[in-house]
Amino acid sequence: MKLKIALISLFFSSMFFIWGLGSGLYKWFPFFYLLEVKKFVLLDNETELNQKISIDNIHIQNHLNSINESSVLLKRNILYQKILKSNEKVIISKKKYKENSDILTTKIYNNEVNAILTYSLKSKNCLNIYIQGHGGNPFNYLYHNQLLKFFINEGCDVLSMSMTGLGLNEGEFSYPSKHGIINLDIEMARNHKNYAFFFDDKNPDLDPLTIFLKPHYDIIKSLSSRYDNISMIGISGGGWYTVWLSALISEIDFSISYAGSLPIEYRKYDGVSGDWEQQNSQIYNFVSYWELYKLMTIDDNKKQNRKSILIYNDKDDCCFYNPYAEDFKFKIDSVNWKNLDIIIDKNDTHTMNVNLIKKLYKINYLKN
């Protein structure tokens, strides 16, 4: 009897060990839930701000030294295959939303993704793209609405977008996986870790980030030939979108990512980790954030002629705050990359400084 109990105990101990190993290495359930619990047991922001930054600076410096126009353009071309390749025909539909705006809709795996295009009455043939973060609908935010009015008055049309499963794109979502079609209800679709099992057997090289980025890419590309100048801005998760889409779409002349991302090297610190798409996709084994930031400034001819700015709030009550933002700024400033600036604003909330953005646009984009 004792031997039987011992064997049963050994069996369950082994199973728990294997499951724990799988959760840590391969992010099986409940890996992401454990991450969320971790946020409640770690020290508060003020304590975290004083923590010494311990990262491999030699590795980072060697990586930065290896980055050049040719290397990142090669990666951009491969990223097209890993994120944007599709056998489906791209269709963008349009219907009237309000007197001066339309709803643009595309589909990915039969799921609708929407954006609202607002027209300026005194068009100067420029387009500003705005992407909201995990808050959802951009029209629910005062800073979006203030910027919308500003851009419209400056003669630019405005394309307002939301992240996958949120805001303008809220709703059920389904996608293919190795286990068949996965159907997410509205609540599950809001949680981005639920897209991790994406797999398209017709396009096995596609990364799950395809679900996040391709519909937005398709809508923007459908408009790009209509405008002489295109800019883009996003906050939080929308800032993450801004980094990726500006890296992939060379027609975007000017971009601002606001409290949107930091390189993977900083992700071990509380408040820097971000959602699933920010750090857990396998694609980050292929391309680094450092390379994406570089790509935000490079056109298709290796010319570093596109302007990008990454803005952080020094005491942000959400994420990407000091001292990590300051350390990152120091590293980028030290390599002196052309047309990439880091700004750290004095702000203790996860919001945009509208006056700062207006100033930056007038200096860098609207001056002509």
VEXTITI-262853 format. One record per residue (C-alpha): residue number from 1; residue in three letters; x, y, z. Coordinates in Angstrom, 1 decimal, always signed. Example, Ala and Ser with C-alpha at 12.3 -4.5 7.8 and 13.67 -1.06 7.14 Angstrom:
SITE | k | r | px | py | pz
SITE | 1 | ALA | +12.3 | -4.5 | +7.8
SITE | 2 | SER | +13.7 | -1.1 | +7.1
//
This chain:
SITE | k | r | px | py | pz
SITE | 1 | MET | +0.0 | +0.0 | +0.0
SITE | 2 | LYS | +2.8 | +2.4 | +0.9
SITE | 3 | LEU | +4.6 | +1.5 | -2.3
SITE | 4 | LYS | +1.4 | +2.3 | -4.3
SITE | 5 | ILE | +1.0 | +5.7 | -2.6
SITE | 6 | ALA | +4.6 | +6.5 | -3.2
SITE | 7 | LEU | +4.3 | +5.6 | -6.9
SITE | 8 | ILE | +1.1 | +7.7 | -7.3
SITE | 9 | SER | +2.9 | +10.7 | -5.5
SITE | 10 | LEU | +5.9 | +10.3 | -7.8
SITE | 11 | PHE | +3.6 | +10.2 | -10.9
SITE | 12 | PHE | +1.7 | +13.4 | -9.9
SITE | 13 | SER | +5.0 | +15.1 | -8.9
SITE | 14 | SER | +6.4 | +14.3 | -12.3
SITE | 15 | MET | +3.3 | +15.6 | -14.1
SITE | 16 | PHE | +3.4 | +18.9 | -12.2
SITE | 17 | PHE | +7.1 | +19.3 | -12.9
SITE | 18 | ILE | +6.5 | +18.7 | -16.7
SITE | 19 | TRP | +3.5 | +21.0 | -16.7
SITE | 20 | GLY | +5.5 | +23.7 | -14.8
SITE | 21 | LEU | +8.4 | +23.3 | -17.3
SITE | 22 | GLY | +6.0 | +23.6 | -20.2
SITE | 23 | SER | +4.3 | +26.7 | -18.7
SITE | 24 | GLY | +7.7 | +28.4 | -18.3
SITE | 25 | LEU | +9.4 | +27.4 | -21.6
SITE | 26 | TYR | +6.5 | +27.0 | -24.0
SITE | 27 | LYS | +3.9 | +29.3 | -22.3
SITE | 28 | TRP | +1.2 | +26.6 | -21.8
SITE | 29 | PHE | -1.8 | +27.5 | -19.7
SITE | 30 | PRO | -1.7 | +29.1 | -17.2
SITE | 31 | PHE | +1.5 | +31.0 | -18.1
SITE | 32 | PHE | -0.2 | +34.3 | -19.1
SITE | 33 | TYR | -2.5 | +34.2 | -16.0
SITE | 34 | LEU | +0.6 | +33.8 | -13.8
SITE | 35 | LEU | +2.0 | +36.9 | -15.5
SITE | 36 | GLU | -1.1 | +38.9 | -14.5
SITE | 37 | VAL | -0.9 | +37.6 | -10.9
SITE | 38 | LYS | +2.7 | +38.7 | -10.8
SITE | 39 | LYS | +1.7 | +42.3 | -11.3
SITE | 40 | PHE | -0.2 | +42.3 | -8.0
SITE | 41 | VAL | +2.6 | +40.8 | -5.9
SITE | 42 | LEU | +5.5 | +42.9 | -7.2
SITE | 43 | LEU | +6.6 | +46.2 | -5.7
SITE | 44 | ASP | +4.8 | +49.4 | -6.6
SITE | 45 | ASN | +5.9 | +51.8 | -9.3
SITE | 46 | GLU | +7.9 | +54.1 | -7.0
SITE | 47 | THR | +10.0 | +51.2 | -5.7
SITE | 48 | GLU | +10.4 | +49.9 | -9.2
SITE | 49 | LEU | +11.6 | +53.2 | -10.5
SITE | 50 | ASN | +14.6 | +53.1 | -8.1
SITE | 51 | GLN | +15.6 | +49.5 | -9.2
SITE | 52 | LYS | +19.0 | +49.2 | -10.7
SITE | 53 | ILE | +18.8 | +48.4 | -14.4
SITE | 54 | SER | +20.6 | +45.2 | -15.1
SITE | 55 | ILE | +20.8 | +44.3 | -18.8
SITE | 56 | ASP | +23.6 | +43.0 | -21.1
SITE | 57 | ASN | +24.9 | +46.3 | -22.5
SITE | 58 | ILE | +27.7 | +44.6 | -24.5
SITE | 59 | HIS | +25.1 | +42.4 | -26.3
SITE | 60 | ILE | +23.0 | +45.4 | -27.0
SITE | 61 | GLN | +25.9 | +47.4 | -28.3
SITE | 62 | ASN | +27.1 | +44.6 | -30.5
SITE | 63 | HIS | +23.6 | +44.2 | -31.9
SITE | 64 | LEU | +23.3 | +47.9 | -32.6
SITE | 65 | ASN | +26.6 | +47.9 | -34.4
SITE | 66 | SER | +25.3 | +45.1 | -36.6
SITE | 67 | ILE | +22.3 | +47.0 | -37.8
SITE | 68 | ASN | +22.5 | +48.9 | -41.1
SITE | 69 | GLU | +20.2 | +49.8 | -43.9
SITE | 70 | SER | +20.9 | +46.7 | -45.9
SITE | 71 | SER | +20.4 | +44.3 | -43.0
SITE | 72 | VAL | +17.0 | +45.7 | -42.0
SITE | 73 | LEU | +15.7 | +46.0 | -45.5
SITE | 74 | LEU | +16.4 | +42.3 | -45.9
SITE | 75 | LYS | +14.4 | +41.7 | -42.8
SITE | 76 | ARG | +11.5 | +43.9 | -44.0
SITE | 77 | ASN | +11.2 | +41.7 | -47.1
SITE | 78 | ILE | +11.2 | +38.5 | -45.0
SITE | 79 | LEU | +8.6 | +40.1 | -42.6
SITE | 80 | TYR | +6.3 | +40.6 | -45.6
SITE | 81 | GLN | +6.3 | +36.8 | -45.9
SITE | 82 | LYS | +5.9 | +36.1 | -42.2
SITE | 83 | ILE | +3.1 | +38.6 | -41.6
SITE | 84 | LEU | +1.4 | +39.8 | -44.8
SITE | 85 | LYS | +1.5 | +36.9 | -47.2
SITE | 86 | SER | -2.0 | +35.6 | -48.0
SITE | 87 | ASN | -3.9 | +33.7 | -50.6
SITE | 88 | GLU | -7.0 | +35.7 | -49.9
SITE | 89 | LYS | -7.9 | +38.7 | -52.2
SITE | 90 | VAL | -7.8 | +42.0 | -50.3
SITE | 91 | ILE | -11.2 | +43.7 | -50.5
SITE | 92 | ILE | -11.8 | +47.1 | -48.8
SITE | 93 | SER | -15.5 | +48.1 | -48.5
SITE | 94 | LYS | -16.7 | +51.6 | -47.8
SITE | 95 | LYS | -20.0 | +52.9 | -46.4
SITE | 96 | LYS | -21.1 | +56.3 | -45.1
SITE | 97 | TYR | -20.6 | +56.8 | -41.4
SITE | 98 | LYS | -21.4 | +60.5 | -40.8
SITE | 99 | GLU | -21.6 | +63.5 | -43.1
SITE | 100 | ASN | -17.8 | +63.9 | -43.4
SITE | 101 | SER | -16.7 | +60.3 | -42.8
SITE | 102 | ASP | -16.8 | +56.7 | -44.0
SITE | 103 | ILE | -16.3 | +53.3 | -42.4
SITE | 104 | LEU | -13.7 | +51.3 | -44.2
SITE | 105 | THR | -13.9 | +47.5 | -43.7
SITE | 106 | THR | -11.7 | +44.6 | -44.6
SITE | 107 | LYS | -11.7 | +40.9 | -43.6
SITE | 108 | ILE | -9.2 | +38.5 | -42.3
SITE | 109 | TYR | -10.3 | +34.8 | -42.0
SITE | 110 | ASN | -13.8 | +36.2 | -42.4
SITE | 111 | ASN | -13.5 | +38.5 | -39.4
SITE | 112 | GLU | -14.3 | +42.2 | -40.1
SITE | 113 | VAL | -11.8 | +44.9 | -39.2
SITE | 114 | ASN | -13.0 | +48.5 | -39.3
SITE | 115 | ALA | -11.5 | +52.0 | -39.5
SITE | 116 | ILE | -13.2 | +55.4 | -39.8
SITE | 117 | LEU | -11.9 | +57.8 | -42.4
SITE | 118 | THR | -12.8 | +61.5 | -41.6
SITE | 119 | TYR | -12.4 | +64.0 | -44.4
SITE | 120 | SER | -11.0 | +67.5 | -44.2
SITE | 121 | LEU | -13.0 | +70.2 | -46.0
SITE | 122 | LYS | -9.8 | +71.9 | -47.0
SITE | 123 | SER | -7.8 | +68.9 | -48.0
SITE | 124 | LYS | -4.1 | +69.4 | -48.6
SITE | 125 | ASN | -3.8 | +65.8 | -49.8
SITE | 126 | CYS | -2.3 | +64.5 | -46.5
SITE | 127 | LEU | -3.5 | +61.6 | -44.3
SITE | 128 | ASN | -2.9 | +61.1 | -40.6
SITE | 129 | ILE | -3.5 | +57.6 | -39.2
SITE | 130 | TYR | -4.4 | +57.3 | -35.5
SITE | 131 | ILE | -4.5 | +54.0 | -33.6
SITE | 132 | GLN | -5.9 | +53.6 | -30.1
SITE | 133 | GLY | -4.4 | +51.1 | -27.6
SITE | 134 | HIS | -6.1 | +48.6 | -25.4
SITE | 135 | GLY | -8.6 | +51.3 | -24.3
SITE | 136 | GLY | -10.6 | +50.4 | -27.5
SITE | 137 | ASN | -12.5 | +53.1 | -29.4
SITE | 138 | PRO | -10.4 | +56.2 | -30.2
SITE | 139 | PHE | -13.5 | +58.4 | -30.3
SITE | 140 | ASN | -13.9 | +57.7 | -26.5
SITE | 141 | TYR | -10.7 | +59.6 | -25.8
SITE | 142 | LEU | -10.5 | +63.4 | -25.6
SITE | 143 | TYR | -6.9 | +63.5 | -26.9
SITE | 144 | HIS | -7.9 | +61.6 | -30.0
SITE | 145 | ASN | -10.8 | +64.0 | -30.6
SITE | 146 | GLN | -8.6 | +67.0 | -30.1
SITE | 147 | LEU | -6.0 | +65.7 | -32.5
SITE | 148 | LEU | -8.7 | +64.8 | -35.0
SITE | 149 | LYS | -9.9 | +68.4 | -35.0
SITE | 150 | PHE | -6.3 | +69.7 | -35.2
SITE | 151 | PHE | -5.5 | +67.5 | -38.3
SITE | 152 | ILE | -8.8 | +68.2 | -40.0
SITE | 153 | ASN | -8.2 | +72.0 | -39.6
SITE | 154 | GLU | -4.7 | +71.6 | -40.9
SITE | 155 | GLY | -6.1 | +70.0 | -44.1
SITE | 156 | CYS | -5.4 | +66.3 | -43.4
SITE | 157 | ASP | -7.9 | +63.5 | -43.6
SITE | 158 | VAL | -7.8 | +61.2 | -40.5
SITE | 159 | LEU | -8.0 | +57.4 | -40.4
SITE | 160 | SER | -9.0 | +56.3 | -36.9
SITE | 161 | MET | -8.3 | +52.7 | -36.0
SITE | 162 | SER | -8.5 | +50.2 | -33.1
SITE | 163 | MET | -6.6 | +47.1 | -32.2
SITE | 164 | THR | -7.8 | +43.6 | -33.1
SITE | 165 | GLY | -10.8 | +42.6 | -31.0
SITE | 166 | LEU | -11.2 | +46.0 | -29.4
SITE | 167 | GLY | -13.1 | +49.3 | -29.9
SITE | 168 | LEU | -14.1 | +49.6 | -33.6
SITE | 169 | ASN | -13.3 | +45.9 | -34.0
SITE | 170 | GLU | -15.0 | +44.5 | -30.9
SITE | 171 | GLY | -16.8 | +41.2 | -31.5
SITE | 172 | GLU | -16.4 | +37.5 | -31.9
SITE | 173 | PHE | -13.3 | +36.3 | -33.7
SITE | 174 | SER | -12.3 | +33.0 | -35.3
SITE | 175 | TYR | -9.1 | +31.8 | -36.8
SITE | 176 | PRO | -7.4 | +28.6 | -38.0
SITE | 177 | SER | -5.0 | +26.6 | -35.7
SITE | 178 | LYS | -3.3 | +23.2 | -35.7
SITE | 179 | HIS | -6.3 | +22.0 | -33.7
SITE | 180 | GLY | -9.0 | +23.3 | -36.1
SITE | 181 | ILE | -10.9 | +26.5 | -36.1
SITE | 182 | ILE | -10.8 | +28.4 | -32.8
SITE | 183 | ASN | -13.8 | +30.6 | -32.0
SITE | 184 | LEU | -13.5 | +33.4 | -29.5
SITE | 185 | ASP | -16.4 | +35.1 | -28.0
SITE | 186 | ILE | -16.4 | +38.9 | -27.5
SITE | 187 | GLU | -14.7 | +38.7 | -24.1
SITE | 188 | MET | -12.1 | +36.2 | -25.3
SITE | 189 | ALA | -11.4 | +38.3 | -28.4
SITE | 190 | ARG | -10.4 | +41.3 | -26.3
SITE | 191 | ASN | -7.7 | +39.2 | -24.7
SITE | 192 | HIS | -4.8 | +39.1 | -27.1
SITE | 193 | LYS | -3.1 | +36.0 | -25.7
SITE | 194 | ASN | -6.0 | +34.1 | -27.0
SITE | 195 | TYR | -4.6 | +34.5 | -30.6
SITE | 196 | ALA | -1.4 | +32.7 | -29.8
SITE | 197 | PHE | -2.5 | +29.4 | -31.3
SITE | 198 | PHE | -3.0 | +30.8 | -34.8
SITE | 199 | PHE | -1.7 | +28.6 | -37.6
SITE | 200 | ASP | -2.7 | +28.6 | -41.3
SITE | 201 | ASP | -1.7 | +25.3 | -42.9
SITE | 202 | LYS | -2.0 | +27.0 | -46.3
SITE | 203 | ASN | +0.6 | +29.6 | -45.2
SITE | 204 | PRO | +2.5 | +27.8 | -42.5
SITE | 205 | ASP | +5.2 | +30.5 | -42.2
SITE | 206 | LEU | +2.7 | +33.1 | -41.1
SITE | 207 | ASP | +3.1 | +34.4 | -37.5
SITE | 208 | PRO | +0.1 | +35.1 | -35.2
SITE | 209 | LEU | +0.9 | +38.8 | -35.6
SITE | 210 | THR | -0.7 | +38.4 | -39.0
SITE | 211 | ILE | -4.1 | +38.7 | -37.3
SITE | 212 | PHE | -3.1 | +42.0 | -35.6
SITE | 213 | LEU | -1.2 | +43.7 | -38.4
SITE | 214 | LYS | -2.4 | +42.5 | -41.8
SITE | 215 | PRO | -5.9 | +44.1 | -41.8
SITE | 216 | HIS | -4.6 | +47.5 | -40.7
SITE | 217 | TYR | -1.8 | +47.2 | -43.3
SITE | 218 | ASP | -4.3 | +46.4 | -46.1
SITE | 219 | ILE | -6.6 | +49.3 | -45.2
SITE | 220 | ILE | -3.6 | +51.8 | -45.1
SITE | 221 | LYS | -2.1 | +50.5 | -48.3
SITE | 222 | SER | -5.5 | +50.9 | -50.1
SITE | 223 | LEU | -5.3 | +54.6 | -49.3
SITE | 224 | SER | -1.6 | +55.3 | -49.7
SITE | 225 | SER | -1.6 | +56.1 | -53.4
SITE | 226 | ARG | -4.3 | +58.8 | -52.8
SITE | 227 | TYR | -2.2 | +61.0 | -50.6
SITE | 228 | ASP | +1.1 | +62.9 | -51.1
SITE | 229 | ASN | +1.9 | +62.8 | -47.4
SITE | 230 | ILE | +1.1 | +60.2 | -44.7
SITE | 231 | SER | +1.7 | +60.3 | -41.0
SITE | 232 | MET | +0.8 | +58.0 | -38.2
SITE | 233 | ILE | +0.4 | +58.2 | -34.4
SITE | 234 | GLY | -0.7 | +55.7 | -31.8
SITE | 235 | ILE | -0.7 | +55.4 | -28.0
SITE | 236 | SER | +0.1 | +52.3 | -25.9
SITE | 237 | GLY | -0.9 | +49.2 | -28.0
SITE | 238 | GLY | -1.6 | +51.7 | -30.8
SITE | 239 | GLY | +2.0 | +52.9 | -30.3
SITE | 240 | TRP | +3.1 | +49.3 | -30.8
SITE | 241 | TYR | +1.0 | +49.2 | -34.0
SITE | 242 | THR | +2.7 | +52.4 | -35.1
SITE | 243 | VAL | +6.2 | +50.9 | -34.7
SITE | 244 | TRP | +5.3 | +47.8 | -36.7
SITE | 245 | LEU | +3.2 | +49.4 | -39.5
SITE | 246 | SER | +5.7 | +52.3 | -39.9
SITE | 247 | ALA | +8.5 | +49.7 | -40.2
SITE | 248 | LEU | +6.5 | +47.8 | -42.9
SITE | 249 | ILE | +4.9 | +50.7 | -44.9
SITE | 250 | SER | +7.5 | +53.0 | -46.4
SITE | 251 | GLU | +4.8 | +55.4 | -47.6
SITE | 252 | ILE | +4.4 | +56.6 | -44.0
SITE | 253 | ASP | +6.6 | +59.7 | -43.9
SITE | 254 | PHE | +6.3 | +60.7 | -40.3
SITE | 255 | SER | +5.3 | +58.6 | -37.2
SITE | 256 | ILE | +5.0 | +59.0 | -33.5
SITE | 257 | SER | +4.7 | +56.0 | -31.2
SITE | 258 | TYR | +3.5 | +57.2 | -27.8
SITE | 259 | ALA | +4.1 | +55.0 | -24.7
SITE | 260 | GLY | +4.1 | +52.1 | -27.1
SITE | 261 | SER | +7.1 | +49.8 | -26.7
SITE | 262 | LEU | +10.6 | +49.1 | -25.4
SITE | 263 | PRO | +13.0 | +46.5 | -26.6
SITE | 264 | ILE | +12.8 | +43.0 | -25.3
SITE | 265 | GLU | +15.9 | +43.5 | -23.1
SITE | 266 | TYR | +13.8 | +45.6 | -20.8
SITE | 267 | ARG | +10.8 | +43.3 | -20.6
SITE | 268 | LYS | +11.8 | +41.5 | -17.4
SITE | 269 | TYR | +10.9 | +44.7 | -15.4
SITE | 270 | ASP | +7.4 | +45.3 | -14.2
SITE | 271 | GLY | +5.5 | +47.8 | -16.2
SITE | 272 | VAL | +7.6 | +47.1 | -19.3
SITE | 273 | SER | +6.4 | +43.6 | -20.3
SITE | 274 | GLY | +3.3 | +44.6 | -22.3
SITE | 275 | ASP | +0.6 | +42.4 | -23.8
SITE | 276 | TRP | +1.1 | +39.1 | -25.7
SITE | 277 | GLU | +1.8 | +40.7 | -29.1
SITE | 278 | GLN | +4.5 | +42.9 | -27.5
SITE | 279 | GLN | +6.8 | +40.1 | -26.5
SITE | 280 | ASN | +5.6 | +36.5 | -26.8
SITE | 281 | SER | +5.4 | +36.1 | -30.6
SITE | 282 | GLN | +8.2 | +33.9 | -32.0
SITE | 283 | ILE | +8.9 | +36.6 | -34.5
SITE | 284 | TYR | +11.0 | +38.5 | -32.0
SITE | 285 | ASN | +13.5 | +35.7 | -32.4
SITE | 286 | PHE | +13.9 | +37.0 | -35.9
SITE | 287 | VAL | +13.6 | +40.7 | -35.7
SITE | 288 | SER | +14.4 | +43.0 | -32.7
SITE | 289 | TYR | +12.7 | +46.2 | -31.7
SITE | 290 | TRP | +16.0 | +48.0 | -32.3
SITE | 291 | GLU | +15.7 | +46.9 | -36.0
SITE | 292 | LEU | +12.0 | +47.8 | -36.2
SITE | 293 | TYR | +12.8 | +51.3 | -34.9
SITE | 294 | LYS | +15.5 | +51.6 | -37.6
SITE | 295 | LEU | +13.0 | +50.4 | -40.2
SITE | 296 | MET | +10.6 | +53.2 | -39.2
SITE | 297 | THR | +13.0 | +55.7 | -40.8
SITE | 298 | ILE | +14.1 | +53.9 | -43.9
SITE | 299 | ASP | +12.5 | +53.9 | -47.3
SITE | 300 | ASP | +12.7 | +51.1 | -49.9
SITE | 301 | ASN | +15.9 | +52.5 | -51.4
SITE | 302 | LYS | +18.0 | +52.4 | -48.2
SITE | 303 | LYS | +17.5 | +56.1 | -47.7
SITE | 304 | GLN | +16.9 | +57.2 | -44.1
SITE | 305 | ASN | +14.5 | +59.9 | -45.0
SITE | 306 | ARG | +11.4 | +59.2 | -42.9
SITE | 307 | LYS | +11.1 | +60.8 | -39.5
SITE | 308 | SER | +10.0 | +58.8 | -36.4
SITE | 309 | ILE | +9.6 | +59.9 | -32.8
SITE | 310 | LEU | +9.2 | +57.6 | -29.7
SITE | 311 | ILE | +7.6 | +59.4 | -26.8
SITE | 312 | TYR | +7.4 | +58.2 | -23.2
SITE | 313 | ASN | +5.9 | +59.6 | -20.0
SITE | 314 | ASP | +8.5 | +59.7 | -17.2
SITE | 315 | LYS | +6.1 | +58.5 | -14.5
SITE | 316 | ASP | +3.5 | +56.8 | -16.6
SITE | 317 | ASP | +1.0 | +55.0 | -14.4
SITE | 318 | CYS | +0.8 | +52.1 | -16.9
SITE | 319 | CYS | +4.0 | +51.2 | -18.6
SITE | 320 | PHE | +7.3 | +52.1 | -20.3
SITE | 321 | TYR | +8.3 | +54.7 | -17.7
SITE | 322 | ASN | +11.6 | +55.8 | -16.2
SITE | 323 | PRO | +14.3 | +54.7 | -15.6
SITE | 324 | TYR | +13.9 | +52.2 | -18.4
SITE | 325 | ALA | +12.7 | +54.9 | -21.0
SITE | 326 | GLU | +15.7 | +57.1 | -20.0
SITE | 327 | ASP | +18.2 | +54.2 | -20.3
SITE | 328 | PHE | +16.7 | +53.4 | -23.7
SITE | 329 | LYS | +16.9 | +57.0 | -24.8
SITE | 330 | PHE | +20.6 | +57.1 | -23.8
SITE | 331 | LYS | +21.4 | +54.1 | -25.9
SITE | 332 | ILE | +19.6 | +55.3 | -29.0
SITE | 333 | ASP | +21.1 | +58.8 | -28.7
SITE | 334 | SER | +24.6 | +57.2 | -28.4
SITE | 335 | VAL | +24.3 | +55.6 | -31.9
SITE | 336 | ASN | +23.0 | +58.8 | -33.4
SITE | 337 | TRP | +20.6 | +57.2 | -35.8
SITE | 338 | LYS | +19.3 | +59.8 | -38.3
SITE | 339 | ASN | +15.6 | +60.8 | -38.1
SITE | 340 | LEU | +14.9 | +58.8 | -34.9
SITE | 341 | ASP | +14.3 | +60.8 | -31.8
SITE | 342 | ILE | +13.3 | +59.8 | -28.2
SITE | 343 | ILE | +11.3 | +62.2 | -26.1
SITE | 344 | ILE | +10.5 | +61.7 | -22.4
SITE | 345 | ASP | +7.7 | +63.9 | -21.3
SITE | 346 | LYS | +6.9 | +64.9 | -17.7
SITE | 347 | ASN | +3.6 | +63.1 | -17.2
SITE | 348 | ASP | +2.4 | +60.7 | -14.5
SITE | 349 | THR | -0.6 | +59.3 | -16.5
SITE | 350 | HIS | -0.9 | +57.0 | -19.5
SITE | 351 | THR | -2.1 | +59.8 | -21.8
SITE | 352 | MET | -1.0 | +61.9 | -24.7
SITE | 353 | ASN | +0.3 | +65.5 | -24.4
SITE | 354 | VAL | -1.7 | +67.0 | -27.2
SITE | 355 | ASN | +0.2 | +70.3 | -27.2
SITE | 356 | LEU | +3.5 | +68.4 | -27.5
SITE | 357 | ILE | +2.1 | +66.4 | -30.5
SITE | 358 | LYS | +0.9 | +69.5 | -32.2
SITE | 359 | LYS | +4.3 | +71.2 | -31.8
SITE | 360 | LEU | +6.1 | +68.1 | -33.2
SITE | 361 | TYR | +3.8 | +67.9 | -36.2
SITE | 362 | LYS | +4.2 | +71.6 | -37.0
SITE | 363 | ILE | +8.0 | +71.3 | -36.8
SITE | 364 | ASN | +8.4 | +67.9 | -38.6
SITE | 365 | TYR | +5.4 | +67.4 | -40.9
SITE | 366 | LEU | +3.1 | +70.3 | -41.4
SITE | 367 | LYS | +5.7 | +73.0 | -41.9
SITE | 368 | ASN | +5.5 | +72.8 | -45.7
//
